[in-house]
């Protein structure tokens, strides 16, 4: 019985995290409509934008304007973003140049 309870708690946490990601993506996309470019301050921002726009895809490569040769981020959008990557600052101004899905 306790295992079932733990499973329900984990499922609820994943659903709550998914809802938060969805709300965050909606806010970031709405902000981009004003400025005509998607912008993320953290890696998590880029992840939620790529996930929201890339329905049905599995891998997203996000390139940053003026990011240099290492100015890109790769995400597996079928899985939650790893905790250690969430608060990493994005290079340059964080403006997305392109997103490629695979």
N, C-alpha and C positions, 0 to 999 in steps of 0.2 A: 504493500500500500504506500509506503513512504517513497518508493521508487517512482510510482505513478505521480505522486505529488510533486516530486522534483522535476519530472518530465513536464508537467503542466506549468511549473514556474519558469522553466527554461523556454518553453514555447511562448509563454506570455511575454517574457523579456524580449525575445526575438521579434515578436509582433509589435511591441512598443517601440523598439529600435527602428523597425521598418517604417512605422508611422512617423517617427521623428525625422528620419531621413527624407521621407516623402515631403513633409512640410518644409524642411530646409531647402530641398531642391526647388520646390514651388517658389519660395521666397527669392532664391538666387536667380532663378529664371525670370521672375517678374522684374527684379532689379535690372537684369540684362536688357530687357525690352526698352528701358529708359535710355540706357547708355550704348546700346547696340553691340555690346560685347559681353560674353560671359566672363566673370571674374571670380576667382577664389582666393581667399587669404590663406587657407590651409589645404593640405592634401585631402582632408575629408570633404571640403567644399567641392573640389574637383571630382571626387568619387561620386557624390550624390548627383551632381549635374550629369556626369557620364552615364550613370545608372538610369536616371530618369529619361534621358534622351535616347538611350540605346536598348530599348525593350526588345527582347528576343535575341540579343547578342550575348557573347560570353566574355570577350576581352575588349578593353577599351584602351587606346593609347592617346593621351591628351598632351598636345604640344602647346607650349607657352610662348607668347610673343616676346621677342628679345631675350629668350631664355638660354641662348647659346647652344652648344652641341649637346649638353646634358639637360636641356630645358624640356623634358618630357616625362610623363608619369604613366606607368602601365598598371591597369587594374583588372582583376578577375571580378566582373560585376555580378557573377552568379553567387558569390560568397560575401559575407560581411567583411568590411575593411578591418585589417588587423589593428588592435589597440595601439601598438607602438608607432603606427603611421599617422594616426588621426590628427595630431596637433602640430605636425611638421609644417613650417612656413613654406609657401610656394616661392620659387625664384622670380626675379624681376617684379613686375606689378601684379602678376597672377592673372593676366588677361589671356584667355584661351585663343590660340591661333587656329587650331583644328582639333577635331576628335575623330579618330579612325576606329571602327569596330571590326572585330573578327568573329 
